[in-house]
């Protein structure tokens, strides 16, 4: 329920306070004259949350998905926004030679029976880190190798709609009928945040032989040589499931390809006196080496440059199907009064306030406090942790600092206000402080074409992508979403007025 509060202060202590204030500013004037001017004014404090908010859902462009933290894969059908599908493409390699983990230091008379060069098995271990959809629906996860003529390039920027790389025909391995478990598990000793993991066994003999062939024969303890990255073009992760399953994310920092190998050797265990009763010990066991999706330099510990990106495909239904190309917009009146933000698909809000100027009709006003409040409709889906306000152009693009559109984003904020708002579970809303921004609009200091409300998960990179400071991409490919009832989006304004 909206309401308006008004206090007449023609003969109140509030007017006396104003009188004192004005008298201080103009001490050279006649106090009686000043007092008479104040008391003939109609001064008051007002509050309103009934300003009209025109809300639209807009499709942002240039959603960069390369170099992201999560490998996204799967599919789910959003009851409002339609089908969302994801596949992940990535390189996997270590920046330098991968050596045997077998340590024979301190052991005497070592004699190798089986040197650790033959690969016993290979497994992908992928730690879950997020999901959206129904995790009770089973999925079959599959791993493929990229074709030799379709390599990934870490210097290239990939987008959610980039062309998928070509794949080799042979399936490397799969894990069938999986019920995903994106939960934290205290018993898990590795992985991102100790989340549960998905394991996929590589069964293709051709690929296993390929890994064996990468041994550097000039170095006895080298299991993988320095040429592996060029020989290994990349890999792809996909799923088979029904349309009502889930998209899951795996941590690129924790995902590894474990190469298991067996070895056997003997050594002499001598007693302290080093006499003839020393015995011969046989070691026969298995070790595993890890090749990482996001490898770290062995010398600096800094993540190496590798290419990876997520391919996101959406099939929207209903009114939202009209959003087909960047800058397309659909008004809430055309979509059952619903508007949406969806990170992986680049959906954002565009808000305009056509009745804002009426606040200063026949009166001078000063904004005491202004808040923009957005309350997502309740659902089983995860909402974005934060949202951000950006100035909009007339054609629904974020305003940037340069005419070419390559500069930094122009946020709706001042040095005293944050352009972002976090979702508060207690009040179940996002609340932006827009006091100074609104005052500048009413004072004519800032002309606006509306505000874009977008998730704040911007991506930055040393590879040339534009981010918060500079970047073409607007959001990173997370899978959070939020649906809003446009009628419940409120611009709350507390202000002081002096009637003209």
NORPECOR-V129454 format. One record per pair of residues at least 24 apart in sequence whose ideal C-beta (glycine too) atoms are under 10 Angstrom apart, sorted by sequence separation. I is the first residue (numbers start at 1). J is the second residue. If there is no record, write none. Layout:
i=[I	I]
j=[J	J]
This chain:
i=[15	57	65	66	144	145	175	262	263	323	388	389	412	413	18	144	145	175	207	232	261	262	320	349	388	412	414	455	15	144	145	173	174	175	260	261	316	411	412	414	455	144	145	173	174	260	261	320	455	10	11	15	143	144	172	173	174	207	259	260	261	314	389	391	9	10	14	142	143	144	172	173	174	259	260	316	389	390	412	453	9	10	14	142	143	144	172	173	258	259	314	388	389	10	12	14	142	143	171	172	173	258	259	312	313	314	316	388	389	453	9	10	92	141	142	143	171	172	256	257	258	259	312	313	314	386	387	388	389	414	419	421	9	10	141	142	171	256	257	258	312	314	341	387	388	8	9	10	140	141	142	170	172	173	256	257	310	312	386	387	412	422	8	9	140	141	170	172	224	255	256	257	339	341	385	386	387	420	421	7	8	9	139	140	168	170	171	172	223	255	256	257	340	386	387	412	420	453	7	139	140	141	170	200	255	256	340	385	386	419	6	7	88	138	139	140	168	223	254	255	256	349	351	384	385	412	5	6	7	138	139	141	168	198	253	254	255	256	338	342	348	384	412	5	6	138	139	252	253	254	348	349	350	352	372	383	411	412	5	6	137	138	139	252	253	343	351	382	389	412	4	5	137	138	251	252	341	342	348	350	383	388	4	5	135	136	137	250	251	253	341	349	387	389	409	3	4	135	136	348	386	388	2	3	4	135	214	383	387	389	409	2	3	4	86	134	135	211	341	350	384	391	2	3	133	135	212	370	374	376	383	1	2	84	124	135	211	348	373	375	389	2	84	124	126	131	212	372	374	399	409	419	122	123	131	132	198	211	253	348	371	378	399	122	124	131	208	252	377	442	123	128	130	131	198	375	376	397	399	430	73	128	129	197	255	375	376	396	398	399	438	442	78	128	197	252	373	375	376	395	396	398	430	439	71	76	78	87	89	91	127	128	195	202	374	375	391	394	397	429	438	76	77	90	128	195	202	237	252	373	374	375	391	392	393	394	396	398	439	74	76	77	87	89	128	141	143	145	192	197	198	200	202	373	374	391	392	393	409	411	423	434	438	70	71	72	74	75	76	127	141	142	143	192	193	197	235	372	373	374	391	392	408	409	434	435	70	72	74	76	139	141	143	145	180	191	192	195	197	199	232	372	373	391	392	393	407	408	409	423	429	431	432	434	435	69	70	72	91	143	144	191	192	193	194	371	372	391	392	406	408	409	429	435	69	74	76	89	91	127	143	145	178	180	192	193	249	351	371	372	390	391	392	405	408	409	429	431	75	90	91	129	145	191	192	370	371	372	389	390	407	408	409	74	89	91	127	128	129	144	172	177	178	191	192	228	247	370	371	388	389	390	407	408	75	127	128	129	143	172	174	175	176	177	182	190	191	223	369	370	371	388	389	390	406	407	74	125	126	127	128	130	145	168	174	180	191	224	247	369	370	372	388	389	406	409	73	125	126	127	129	174	180	182	190	223	229	327	329	369	370	372	387	388	400	406	74	127	128	166	167	179	180	181	182	224	327	329	367	368	370	371	387	388	389	405	73	127	128	165	167	168	180	182	223	327	328	367	370	386	387	388	401	402	73	89	126	127	128	165	167	326	327	367	369	370	386	387	388	401	127	128	165	166	178	326	327	367	384	385	386	388	400	126	127	165	167	326	367	368	370	384	385	386	400	125	126	164	234	243	367	370	383	384	385	400	89	124	125	126	234	235	237	238	366	367	384	86	124	125	126	164	233	234	365	367	398	89	124	125	154	229	236	367	89	123	124	366	367	398	87	123	124	229	365	366	397	89	122	123	124	151	364	365	122	123	151	359	372	374	121	122	211	388	121	122	151	152	153	372	121	122	151	152	356	360	119	148	150	151	152	359	360	149	150	152	357	390	122	148	353	356	357	66	122	146	147	356	388	66	67	121	145	146	147	388	66	72	119	120	145	146	353	119	122	145	146	66	67	68	118	119	144	145	146	66	67	119	144	145	384	65	66	119	143	144	356	64	65	66	119	143	144	385	64	65	66	118	142	143	144	384	386	62	64	65	117	119	142	143	353	384	385	387	63	64	65	66	119	141	142	352	354	382	384	62	63	65	118	141	142	247	352	353	382	383	384	61	62	63	64	117	140	141	142	352	353	381	382	383	384	62	63	139	140	141	350	351	352	381	382	383	61	117	139	140	141	190	350	351	381	382	383	138	139	140	349	350	351	381	138	139	349	350	351	379	381	117	138	139	349	350	379	117	119	137	138	348	349	350	379	115	116	117	137	348	349	376	377	378	74	115	117	137	139	348	376	377	116	134	137	138	139	141	347	348	375	376	377	112	133	134	137	139	346	347	374	376	377	136	137	139	141	346	375	376	133	134	135	136	374	375	124	126	133	134	135	341	343	344	374	377	133	134	341	343	374	376	124	133	135	341	342	343	375	132	133	143	339	341	343	374	375	131	132	133	373	374	375	98	131	132	373	374	98	99	130	131	132	372	373	98	130	131	372	373	97	100	102	129	130	371	372	373	99	100	101	128	129	130	371	372	93	99	100	128	129	130	370	371	372	70	97	99	100	101	126	127	128	129	370	371	69	98	99	100	126	127	128	129	369	370	371	97	98	99	126	127	129	369	370	73	97	98	99	125	126	127	129	368	369	370	96	97	98	124	126	127	128	129	348	367	368	369	97	98	127	346	348	367	368	96	97	98	126	127	346	347	365	367	368	96	97	125	126	127	346	366	367	94	96	97	98	125	126	345	365	366	93	95	97	124	125	126	343	344	346	365	366	94	96	124	125	343	344	345	363	364	365	366	93	95	96	123	124	125	342	343	344	349	363	364	365	94	95	123	124	341	343	344	345	347	359	363	364	93	94	122	123	343	344	347	349	351	356	360	362	363	364	92	93	122	123	342	343	344	345	355	359	363	364	92	93	121	122	123	342	343	344	349	356	360	362	363	91	93	121	122	342	343	351	353	359	362	93	120	121	122	341	342	343	361	92	119	120	121	341	342	349	351	353	360	91	93	119	120	121	340	341	342	91	92	119	120	165	340	341	91	92	118	119	120	339	340	341	90	91	116	117	118	165	339	340	89	90	116	118	164	338	339	89	90	115	116	117	165	338	339	88	89	90	114	116	162	164	337	338	339	88	89	114	115	116	162	163	326	335	337	338	87	88	89	114	115	116	158	160	162	164	336	337	338	87	88	113	114	115	154	155	158	159	160	161	162	336	337	339	86	87	112	113	114	154	156	158	159	160	161	335	337	86	87	112	113	154	155	157	158	159	160	161	332	85	86	111	112	113	154	156	158	159	160	161	332	333	85	111	112	152	153	154	160	332	110	111	152	331	332	85	110	111	151	152	305	307	109	110	111	152	305	332	85	107	109	110	305	84	102	104	107	108	109	83	90	101	107	108	109	82	83	86	88	98	100	102	104	106	107	108	109	85	86	88	90	101	107	108	73	74	75	84	86	92	100	102	104	125	73	74	75	88	92	93	72	73	74	75	76	77	79	90	92	121	123	125	161	312	71	73	74	75	76	77	108	120	122	310	311	74	75	76	77	88	120	121	124	126	310	312	73	75	76	77	120	309	75	76	109	111	113	116	122	124	310	75	76	108	113	114	116	119	74	75	76	109	111	113	116	74	75	76	73	74	110	116	73	74	107	72	73	74	72	73	107	70	71	72	73	70	71	72	70	71	104	69	70	71	68	69	70	71	102	69	70	69	70	102	68	69	71	103	160	67	70	102	160	161	101	160	100	101	159	101	100	101	99	98	98	98	94	94	94	95	98	93	94	92	93	96	99	92	93	95	98	92	94	95	96	97	91	92	93	94	95	96	90	91	92	94	95	96	90	91	94	95	88	95	95	95	96	95	94	95	132	93	95	132	94	132	91	93	91	92	91	90	91	92	90	91	89	90	89	90	88	89	90	88	89	71	87	88	89	71	87	88	86	87	69	86	87	85	86	87	67	85	86	84	85	86	249	84	85	249	83	84	85	249	83	84	248	82	83	84	247	81	82	83	246	81	82	83	81	82	67	78	80	81	82	71	72	73	80	81	67	70	71	72	73	75	77	78	79	80	82	67	69	71	72	78	79	80	81	82	67	68	70	72	75	77	80	81	66	67	68	66	67	68	78	81	65	66	65	66	64	65	65	134	63	65	133	132	133	63	132	133	132	131	130	59	80	80	59	81	80	84	86	81	80	82	84	59	81	84	57	78	80	57	59	63	82	59	61	62	78	81	57	58	59	61	57	59	60	61	81	59	60	61	78	58	59	60	58	59	58	59	57	58	59	56	57	58	72	56	57	56	57	56	57	55	56	54	55	56	57	54	55	56	57	53	54	56	65	55	63	57	58	60	63	55	57	63	55	56	57	58	59	63	55	57	62	57	60	61	59	60	59	60	58	59	60	58	59	57	58	57	58	56	57	58	56	57	55	56	55	56	54	55	56	54	55	80	53	54	53	54	80	52	53	54	79	81	52	53	54	78	79	80	51	52	53	79	51	52	53	78	51	52	157	50	51	76	52	157	48	51	156	157	158	51	155	156	157	154	155	157	48	153	48	46	159	160	157	159	157	160	157	46	160	159	44	46	51	53	55	42	43	42	43	47	53	46	47	49	41	45	49	60	58	61	60	61	58	59	60	61	58	60	57	58	56	58	62	61	132	133	132	130	131	132	130	132	130	51	69	68	69	68	86	58	60	67	66	67	68	86	56	58	60	64	65	67	55	58	64	66	67	84	54	58	63	64	67	64	66	84	55	67	64	66	81	64	78	80	64	81	62	64	76	78	80	62	79	72	74	78	70	72	64	66	69	70	72	64	65	68	69	70	62	63	64	67	68	69	70	62	63	64	65	68	61	62	63	64	65	66	61	62	63	64	65	60	61	62	63	64	60	63	60	57	57	55	57	55	56	55	54	55	53	55	53	55	53	54	53	53	53	51	52	50	51	49	50	51	48	49	50	51	48	49	50	48	49	47	48	49	47	48	46	47	48	46	47	45	46	45	46	44	45	46	44	45	43	44	43	44	42	43	44	41	42	43	41	42	41	42	41	38	18	18	14	9	2	5	2	6]
j=[39	81	89	90	168	169	199	286	287	347	412	413	436	437	43	169	170	200	232	257	286	287	345	374	413	437	439	480	41	170	171	199	200	201	286	287	342	437	438	440	481	171	172	200	201	287	288	347	482	38	39	43	171	172	200	201	202	235	287	288	289	342	417	419	38	39	43	171	172	173	201	202	203	288	289	345	418	419	441	482	39	40	44	172	173	174	202	203	288	289	344	418	419	41	43	45	173	174	202	203	204	289	290	343	344	345	347	419	420	484	41	42	124	173	174	175	203	204	288	289	290	291	344	345	346	418	419	420	421	446	451	453	42	43	174	175	204	289	290	291	345	347	374	420	421	42	43	44	174	175	176	204	206	207	290	291	344	346	420	421	446	456	43	44	175	176	205	207	259	290	291	292	374	376	420	421	422	455	456	43	44	45	175	176	204	206	207	208	259	291	292	293	376	422	423	448	456	489	44	176	177	178	207	237	292	293	377	422	423	456	44	45	126	176	177	178	206	261	292	293	294	387	389	422	423	450	44	45	46	177	178	180	207	237	292	293	294	295	377	381	387	423	451	45	46	178	179	292	293	294	388	389	390	392	412	423	451	452	46	47	178	179	180	293	294	384	392	423	430	453	46	47	179	180	293	294	383	384	390	392	425	430	47	48	178	179	180	293	294	296	384	392	430	432	452	47	48	179	180	392	430	432	47	48	49	180	259	428	432	434	454	48	49	50	132	180	181	257	387	396	430	437	49	50	180	182	259	417	421	423	430	49	50	132	172	183	259	396	421	423	437	51	133	173	175	180	261	421	423	448	458	468	172	173	181	182	248	261	303	398	421	428	449	173	175	182	259	303	428	493	175	180	182	183	250	427	428	449	451	482	126	181	182	250	308	428	429	449	451	452	491	495	132	182	251	306	427	429	430	449	450	452	484	493	126	131	133	142	144	146	182	183	250	257	429	430	446	449	452	484	493	132	133	146	184	251	258	293	308	429	430	431	447	448	449	450	452	454	495	131	133	134	144	146	185	198	200	202	249	254	255	257	259	430	431	448	449	450	466	468	480	491	495	128	129	130	132	133	134	185	199	200	201	250	251	255	293	430	431	432	449	450	466	467	492	493	129	131	133	135	198	200	202	204	239	250	251	254	256	258	291	431	432	450	451	452	466	467	468	482	488	490	491	493	494	129	130	132	151	203	204	251	252	253	254	431	432	451	452	466	468	469	489	495	130	135	137	150	152	188	204	206	239	241	253	254	310	412	432	433	451	452	453	466	469	470	490	492	137	152	153	191	207	253	254	432	433	434	451	452	469	470	471	137	152	154	190	191	192	207	235	240	241	254	255	291	310	433	434	451	452	453	470	471	139	191	192	193	207	236	238	239	240	241	246	254	255	287	433	434	435	452	453	454	470	471	139	190	191	192	193	195	210	233	239	245	256	289	312	434	435	437	453	454	471	474	139	191	192	193	195	240	246	248	256	289	295	393	395	435	436	438	453	454	466	472	141	194	195	233	234	246	247	248	249	291	394	396	434	435	437	438	454	455	456	472	141	195	196	233	235	236	248	250	291	395	396	435	438	454	455	456	469	470	142	158	195	196	197	234	236	395	396	436	438	439	455	456	457	470	197	198	235	236	248	396	397	437	454	455	456	458	470	197	198	236	238	397	438	439	441	455	456	457	471	197	198	236	306	315	439	442	455	456	457	472	162	197	198	199	307	308	310	311	439	440	457	160	198	199	200	238	307	308	439	441	472	164	199	200	229	304	311	442	165	199	200	442	443	474	164	200	201	306	442	443	474	167	200	201	202	229	442	443	201	202	230	438	451	453	201	202	291	468	202	203	232	233	234	453	203	204	233	234	438	442	202	231	233	234	235	442	443	233	234	236	441	474	207	233	438	441	442	152	208	232	233	442	474	153	154	208	232	233	234	475	154	160	207	208	233	234	441	208	211	234	235	156	157	158	208	209	234	235	236	157	158	210	235	236	475	157	158	211	235	236	448	157	158	159	212	236	237	478	158	159	160	212	236	237	238	478	480	157	159	160	212	214	237	238	448	479	480	482	159	160	161	162	215	237	238	448	450	478	480	159	160	162	215	238	239	344	449	450	479	480	481	159	160	161	162	215	238	239	240	450	451	479	480	481	482	161	162	238	239	240	449	450	451	480	481	482	161	217	239	240	241	290	450	451	481	482	483	239	240	241	450	451	452	482	240	241	451	452	453	481	483	220	241	242	452	453	482	221	223	241	242	452	453	454	483	220	221	222	242	453	454	481	482	483	180	221	223	243	245	454	482	483	223	241	244	245	246	248	454	455	482	483	484	220	241	242	245	247	454	455	482	484	485	245	246	248	250	455	484	485	243	244	245	246	484	485	235	237	244	245	246	452	454	455	485	488	245	246	453	455	486	488	237	246	248	454	455	456	488	246	247	257	453	455	457	488	489	246	247	248	488	489	490	214	247	248	489	490	215	216	247	248	249	489	490	216	248	249	490	491	216	219	221	248	249	490	491	492	219	220	221	248	249	250	491	492	214	220	221	249	250	251	491	492	493	192	219	221	222	223	248	249	250	251	492	493	192	221	222	223	249	250	251	252	492	493	494	221	222	223	250	251	253	493	494	198	222	223	224	250	251	252	254	493	494	495	222	223	224	250	252	253	254	255	474	493	494	495	224	225	254	473	475	494	495	224	225	226	254	255	474	475	493	495	496	225	226	254	255	256	475	495	496	224	226	227	228	255	256	475	495	496	224	226	228	255	256	257	474	475	477	496	497	226	228	256	257	475	476	477	495	496	497	498	226	228	229	256	257	258	475	476	477	482	496	497	498	228	229	257	258	475	477	478	479	481	493	497	498	228	229	257	258	478	479	482	484	486	491	495	497	498	499	228	229	258	259	478	479	480	481	491	495	499	500	229	230	258	259	260	479	480	481	486	493	497	499	500	229	231	259	260	480	481	489	491	497	500	232	259	260	261	480	481	482	500	232	259	260	261	481	482	489	491	493	500	232	234	260	261	262	481	482	483	233	234	261	262	307	482	483	234	235	261	262	263	482	483	484	234	235	260	261	262	309	483	484	234	235	261	263	309	483	484	235	236	261	262	263	311	484	485	235	236	237	261	263	309	311	484	485	486	236	237	262	263	264	310	311	474	483	485	486	236	237	238	263	264	265	307	309	311	313	485	486	487	237	238	263	264	265	304	305	308	309	310	311	312	486	487	489	237	238	263	264	265	305	307	309	310	311	312	486	488	238	239	264	265	306	307	309	310	311	312	313	484	238	239	264	265	266	307	309	311	312	313	314	485	486	239	265	266	306	307	308	314	486	265	266	307	486	487	241	266	267	307	308	461	463	266	267	268	309	462	489	243	265	267	268	463	243	261	263	266	267	268	243	250	261	267	268	269	243	244	247	249	259	261	263	265	267	268	269	270	247	248	250	252	263	269	270	236	237	238	247	249	255	263	265	267	288	237	238	239	252	256	257	237	238	239	240	241	242	244	255	257	286	288	290	326	477	237	239	240	241	242	243	274	286	288	476	477	241	242	243	244	255	287	288	291	293	477	479	241	243	244	245	288	477	244	245	278	280	282	285	291	293	479	245	246	278	283	284	286	289	245	246	247	280	282	284	287	246	247	248	246	247	283	289	247	248	281	247	248	249	248	249	283	247	248	249	250	248	249	250	249	250	283	249	250	251	249	250	251	252	283	251	252	252	253	285	252	253	255	287	344	252	255	287	345	346	287	346	287	288	346	289	289	290	289	289	290	291	289	290	291	292	295	291	292	291	292	295	298	292	293	295	298	293	295	296	297	298	293	294	295	296	297	298	293	294	295	297	298	299	294	295	298	299	293	300	302	303	304	304	304	305	342	304	306	343	306	344	304	306	305	306	306	306	307	308	307	308	307	308	308	309	308	309	310	309	310	293	309	310	311	294	310	311	310	311	294	311	312	311	312	313	294	312	313	312	313	314	477	313	314	478	313	314	315	479	314	315	479	314	315	316	479	314	315	316	479	315	316	317	316	317	303	314	316	317	318	308	309	310	317	318	305	308	309	310	311	313	315	316	317	318	320	306	308	310	311	317	318	319	320	321	307	308	310	312	315	317	320	321	307	308	309	308	309	310	320	323	308	309	309	310	309	310	311	380	310	312	380	380	381	312	381	382	382	382	382	314	335	336	316	338	338	342	344	340	340	342	344	320	342	345	319	340	342	320	322	326	345	323	325	326	342	345	322	323	324	326	323	325	326	327	347	326	327	328	345	326	327	328	327	328	328	329	328	329	330	328	329	330	344	329	330	330	331	331	332	331	332	331	332	333	334	332	333	334	335	332	333	335	344	335	343	338	339	341	344	337	339	345	338	339	340	341	342	346	339	341	346	342	345	346	345	346	346	347	346	347	348	347	348	347	348	348	349	348	349	350	349	350	349	350	350	351	350	351	352	351	352	377	351	352	352	353	379	352	353	354	379	381	353	354	355	379	380	381	353	354	355	381	354	355	356	381	355	356	461	355	356	381	358	463	355	358	463	464	465	359	463	464	465	463	464	466	358	463	359	359	472	473	471	473	472	475	473	363	477	477	363	365	370	372	374	362	363	363	364	368	374	368	369	371	364	368	373	390	392	396	396	397	395	396	397	398	396	398	396	397	396	398	405	405	478	479	479	478	479	480	479	481	480	438	457	457	459	459	477	450	452	459	459	460	461	479	450	452	454	458	459	461	450	453	459	461	462	479	450	454	459	460	463	461	463	481	453	465	463	465	481	465	479	481	466	483	465	467	479	481	483	466	483	477	479	483	476	478	471	473	476	477	479	472	473	476	477	478	471	472	473	476	477	478	479	472	473	474	475	478	472	473	474	475	476	477	473	474	475	476	477	473	474	475	476	477	474	477	475	483	484	484	486	485	486	486	486	487	486	488	487	489	488	489	489	490	491	490	491	490	491	490	491	492	490	491	492	493	491	492	493	492	493	492	493	494	493	494	493	494	495	494	495	494	495	495	496	495	496	497	496	497	496	497	497	498	497	498	499	497	498	499	498	499	499	500	500	498	496	498	496	496	490	494	492	497]
